[in-house]
Amino acid sequence: MCYNTGMENFPFNKPIAHRGLHGDVPENSLSAFRLACEQGFPIETDIHLTADGRIAVFHDDSLLRMTGDPREISSCTFEELSALRLNHTDEHIPSFEELLAEVDGKVPLLIEIKPMKRSAKNIARALSDALQNYRGEYAVQSFHPFYPRAYKKLHPEVLCGVLASAKLSTKGDPFKKRVEAYFCERLFFNIMVKPDFLSFCFSDFERSKRARKFKGKKLAWTVCSREDEKIARTYADNIIFQNYIPN
């Protein structure tokens, strides 16, 4: 059973803290989530499935930037991840269960499903199971358009959006990545996916006619100053922010 309600307002009614309120504490840490809750900001966060099928809260595919470990997060069990520390602090990589327990409905969650070598159906089911008894507000988004579509099929009442940018990474298989970036930038999958909202890189709105003409609600990411916020709000209904506190 899904307890998600009140979604006519979230995620468009208050600025959303990118990976929690971080800077003095690491991104996507329990401390960053706690600070966002204390200041009443909704939280954007990222999830991966581990090698043993757990959901870990972490942004990068590689553990290197945040922990110094060169492995890919998908190759590790959650027990292995738990032994690592974020940015030389005492903070660990949280499980999704830990995130939900920390937030406990105090603020809404914007959950980004990171691209993985798993089927959209299996990923959507794993996330749905994890959220089964969660009573807080949340929305789901991903650069992989078929993840939110799969989740929407399970929970039509939950807002599910597509992330996009005009300059996606082409690391890895250059041809495959270029094709993916081309289709994602031009929002070609939206016809099939029918997202509830578009989450677009704020600095790319000006040069993306398709993003500006999107008929639904729009989020702008990642906004890092009040000056950038002014620009972003000429195109978007709300912002995902970091490195400053919006008014």
N, C-alpha and C positions, 0 to 999 in steps of 0.2 A: 504494500500500500504506500502511495506517495502522499506526503502531507504538505507538499509545496503549495502555497496559496499567496494571493496578493500580488501576482506577477504582472498585473497591469501597470505597476509602478517600477519595480526593479527589472532590469538594471539601468533605468534612465532617470532616476530621481535624485541621486547623490553621487559625487565623484568616487571612483573605485580605486582602492589602493593596490598598485601593481605588485604582486607577490608579497602582500602585507606591507606594513610601514617599516621599511628597512633602511639601512644606512649605518646607524649605530649598532644595529643587530643584523645578522645575515638575512638575505631574501629567503622567502618560503620556509622560515623557521617558526617555531611555536612562539617565540618572543615577538617576531614581526606580526604574527596574527593577533597576539594578545594586545599589542599596541594599537592596531587598527580597531579592534573591538573597543578598547578604552576610549578612543576618539570618535567612535561611531561611524567609521568608514566601512562600506562594503569591501570585500576582499576578492581580488583576482588571484587565482593560483593555478598550478599546473600538475598534471598527474601522468605517471607512467605505470605500466605493469611490470613487476619484477619477474625474474626467472622462475620463481615459485608461485606466481599468480597473485601476489599481493599488490595493493595499490600504494605507490610511494609518491610523496609530494616533492617534486623536483622539476626544474625547468629543462636543463640541458640533456642531450642524449649522452654526453660524456660526463664523467664525474670530475674531470681534471680541474676545471676552473674553480669549482666551489670546494673541492676536498683534496686536490692534489693527486688523486688516484686516477690512473690513465684508463681504467676500464669503462665500458659502456654500461649504463644503468640497467639495461635489459638483460645483461649477462650475469647479474648478481642476484642472489637471494635477498630477501629483506633482512635476514639476520646479518649478512655481510654488510649491507648498507648501514645497519644500525651501529656498526663499529666505527664508522667514519664520522668526522666532525666538519662542520661548515666553517670555512674561512678561519681556521685556527682558533675557534671558540669552543665552548662547551656544548654548543647547539648541534643536534643530530638531524639527520634527514627524517622528517616525520612520516609516519604512516597516514593514510587517509583517515583511518579511525581516530588517530590522535588529533588531526585537524578538526574533525567534526566534534570531538569531545571538547576541544579548546574553544571553538566558536560557539557551539551549542545554541545556535539560532539567534545569538546576540546581534549579528549583522548578516546580511545576505552574502552568498558566495557566487562568484563567477568562475566556473570550473573549466579550464582549458584542457582538453584531451590532446596530448602530444602524439604526433604520428608514430605508429608502432607497426611492427611486422605481425600484427594480429588482425583477425577479421573485425570489421565494424560491428557485426552482430555480437561477437564474443566480448568486445570491449564495452559495448553498451550494456550488456547483461551484467558484467562485473561491476560497473558503476551503479547500475540500478540496484543490485543486491546490496552494495555498500550503503546506499542511501535509503534503504527500505524503511527504516524506522526513524530517519532524521526528520525533525519537525521544522527546521529552518527554511528560509527562502533560498533558492538557488537557481542559476541558469547555466547552460552548457554551451561551449563554443569550441571550435577547432579549425585549424588550417585544412585538415582533411575533411572535405565536405560531407562524406558519407558517415562519419562518426555522429555528428549531430542529427543527421537524418535517421540513423538507426536508433538513437536515443529517443527521438521524437515519436517513433513508432511505438515504443514501450510506454512513453509518458506524454501524451498529446497536450497535457496541461502545463508542461514545463517549456519555457522559452528556450529555443535552441538556435544558435547563430553561427555564421561562418566568418572566420578570420581571413583577412587578405591584405596584400601589400603590392605595391608596384615594383618592388625590388627584393624578391625572395632569394634566399641563398641557393646557389647551384653547386654546393659542395657534394661530394659523392659522385654518383654516376652523372656526368655533365649533361648528356642528352636527356636522360630521364628527368633530371631536375629542371632543365630548361623547359621541357614540355609541361611539367607540373606547374612551374612558376607562370608560364604563359596562360594556362587555363585558369589558374587561381586569380591572377591579376585581373583578368577580364571577366571574372565571375561567371564563366560559362556553365558551371555546374548548378548555379542557382535555379535554373529552369527545372531541374530534377529535384533538387534539395528543398526548395521553397523555404529558405531560412526565415525565422522570425525577426532577426536583426542582422546587421552587418557590422563587424568590428574591423575597422580599417586603420592602417598607419596614418596618423594625422598629417604628416608632412607630405603624403602622397595624394591627398584628396584633390589638390589643385590640378594635378596632371592626370587624374583618372575620371573621365566623364562617366564611366559606368558606376563608380562609387558615388559620385555626386547625384546621379539620377536614380539611385536605388530608392524604391518607393517606401520601404519600411524604415524602422528606427535605426539609427546609426550610433556606434561608439567610436571614439578616436583614441588610439594608443600610440606610443606611450608618451604622455605629456609631462614635461620636466620643468616647467616654469609657468608663472602667471602670464607672461607674454605669449608663450606657445598655447596656453589655454584659450586666450582670446582668439587666436587663429583657428584652433580646433573647433571652437563653438560656433564658428560661422558655417561649418559643415555638419557638425555632429550634435546629437541630442544629449550626449554625456561623454565623459572622459575617463580614461584609465591613467592614473598619474603615479609619479615617483619623484623623489629628490626635493619636494617642497610640499607644503600643506595648502590646499586650495581654500579660498575664503568660504 
